[in-house]
Amino acid sequence: MRSGPKGSYMCWAPGGSRRIETRGKPVQHIRLGAIDYAILIVYFVFVLGIGWVLRRSVRSSEDFFLSGWSIPAWIAGLAFISANLGAAA
């Protein structure tokens, strides 16, 4: 990392270096430890396990997307709104 024009730093990024505005502060790099990687692995195994267990109840893509018409409309609406709000943030 090297200093560039006032308020920006050159940082390595995939595809080359880019200038990041940091208001005069250097970019802090996060270093993950063994416990962090262990938590990520447990999470992915858990999510894949749920998919493996529930794969028998989903027969088609319609079952997957409509959940067998078992979800009330207001819950589907809340999920739609929260997904859109999350994308806007």
Secondary structure, DSSP 8 states (H G I E B T S, - for coil): -EE-STTEEEEEETTEEEEEE-TT---------HHHHHHHHHHHHHHHHHHHHHTTT--SHHHHHHGGGTS-HHHHHHHHHHHHHHHH-
